[in-house]
Amino acid sequence: ERTLFHMASVTKTFVGTAVIQLAETGQLDLDAPVPSYLPYFTLNDPRSTGVTARGLLSHTSGMPDTDEFGWEQPEYDDGALERYVRSLSPLTLDADPGSRFAYSNIAYEVLGDLVAKLSGATFEERLAQSLLRPLDMQRSTLLVREADPALLAAGHVLDSRGHIVVSKVFPYNRAHAPSSTLYTNVEELACWAAANINHGRLNGRRILQPETHAAML
């Protein structure tokens, strides 16, 4: 029950909550253009000035998606996430902002960088301070080098013959932390579930006000 697993897109639920925390305290307007907070968020598409945090959260921003996470060449430094967001400049939107639903991992990398810049900390530090530690998720982390190696589960894949084998690469890249790289266990994920069932509160600690939590859902 204490084995730490790579949680993949379950990470996005934590990112979304961190964004809503910033909106609750007035640090973020969910409907303001993202470039007003991240001036270097520029795509090769004039429609990108209409991308908002609300659109990114709900996968209605028009942002494209990716399945290239660079697990084979992971980055570990504090600048990885901002570099990734800056690298998006050649991209175009797949649709007008707000026009349709289209799942986007890239959108959540942008949200993670937004969380970092508005909070004045790294993305991983902010989530630890505002969510993981208040909810007693002490072993959980978004930084793989902080995870206890003795508790970290190995990833498994199918080989060319269809046999299950341990993956040669571990799924980690700090450039994709917001979309993918929470490491947690079933004990601590139960804390997360309980806090959400209880409208943003666990053991006397509150991560969101009840009305904000209801609006988020």
N, C-alpha and C positions, 0 to 999 in steps of 0.2 A: 504493500500500500504506500510505501515511500519511494518507490522507483520513479525517477524523473523521466517523463516522456516529452519528446518534441511534439508540441500541440498544434502545429501548423495553423490553420485559419481560425481556430478557437482564440488565438491571439487577438484577432480583430475585435472581439467583444470587449476586451480590456482597453484597446485603443479608442473605441467608440465612447466608452465610459469616461476615459481621460479627457476626450474632447468636450463632452457634455459638462464635465466639471469646470472646464475653462469658461464655457458659456454661462454656467450657473453663477460664477463669480464676476461676470461682466468683462472678462478678459478677451472674449471672442464673441463676435456676432456671426451666428451660423449662416446668415444669408448675405454676408459681405463677400466680395471677391477675394479669393485666396491670395492673389498677388498683392493685395493691400497689406498682408501680413508677411508674405514671402515674396519680395520683389524679384527674386531670381527664378521664381516659378513661371517660366515663359515657354509656351509651346509654339510650334510653327503653324499657328492657327489663331486667327483673331478672335474666334469664339471662346478661347481659353480664358479671356478676361471675365467671362461669366461663370466660371467654375467657383462654387462655394463649398464651404465645409459641409453643409447639409447635403449637397449633391454627392460629395465624396463619401459621406457616411452611408447614404442610401443606395449607392451604386447607380445614381442617375446623373452623374456629372458629364457623361459622354467620354470619359477617359478610356483609353484602350487597356488591354490586359497583357500580362506576360506569364510565361511558365519557365522563364530562364532566370533562375535564382543564384547562379554562380556558386553552387555548393562546392564545386571542385576548386575554386579559387576564392576562398572566404576572405573578407576584410574584417579586421578587428578594431580599428582605430575609431576615435570619436568623430572624425569627419566623414565617415563612410556614408551615412544617411543623407547629409546635405549634398555630397558629391553625386549621389544617385539622383536626387531631385534636380540638380543642375543639369544632369546628363539627359534629361527628358526633352530638352529644347528642340530636337529635330522632329518630335512626334506631332501628329495631328489628332484631333478628337475623332471618335467614331460616330458621334451623334451630337446634335445640339444639346447643351446643358439643360437638363430637366425634361428632355423629350422621351426618354425610355430607360428601362432598367437594363444594365449590362454590367456583369460582375467584373470588378477590377482590383487586382492585387496592387497595381501601381497606385491607385487612389489612396490606399491605406499607407503606403510609404510616405506619400505627401502629407497625410494627416499626422503621421508620427513625427515628421520634421516640424510640422506646425505646432504640435504639442511641445516639442523641445524648445523652439524659439520663443514661444509665448511664456514658457515657465522658467526660462533661463537656466535650464539644466539639460543634460543629455536625455534623449528619449527614454532610455532604460532607467536612469536615475529618477525621472519624474514618475514613471509607473510604479517603481518600487516605493517611492515616498507616499504617493497618493492612493495606491490600491493594494499592492502586495503586502506591505508591512502592516498597514491598518487592519487588514483582514487576516492577520496571523499566517500569511503564506511565506513563512520564513525560509524555506528551502527553494522556493520558486524563484526563477530569474529569467531575464531575457539575454543575459550574457553567458554564453556556454562555458567560458573560462571560470565563472563563479560557481558553476554547478559541481556538486560533489561527484567526482568520476566514479566512485564506488556505487553510486545510485543511478547513474545515467544509463538509460536503455539504449542498446545498439539498434540502429535502423536495419530493417530487413527488406530485401527486394527479390524479384524473380530473376534467375539467370536465363541464359539462352535456351536451356532445356526445360524451363518451367519449374526449376527447383528453388525453394526458398533458401536464400543465403544472406549472410551479413553484408550490408552495403560497404563498398570500399570507401565511400565518402560519407561524412556526417552532415546532416542538413542544418548548416549554420552559415549565415553571412550577415554581418551587421548592417549591410545596406538594405536588407530585407527584413529587419527585425520587426517592424510594425505589422507586416502581413503574416508573419510565420513563426517567430523564434521564441515563443514562451516555452520554458521547460518547467513542468510542474507534475505533481503526483495526484493520485485519486483522493487522498486525505485533504490536501489543500484546495483542490478544485471543488471539493464539497463545501468549503468555506465560501468560495465564490458563488456557488449555487445558492447557498443559504442566504447570503447577503442580498442577492437579487430577489429571492422569494420573499424576503423581509423588507422589500422596498428600499434597498440601499443601506441597510443597517445590520451589523453583526456584533454581538457581545458589547453593546454600548457604544460602538464606533460607527459613525455614519460616513458613507462615501458620497451620497447624494441625498438631497431633500426628497421626501416622498413624491411631491408634485413634479419635481424634475425627473425623477426615475420613471414616473408614469408617462411623462411626455417623451422620454427616450424610447420606451417600449412602443 
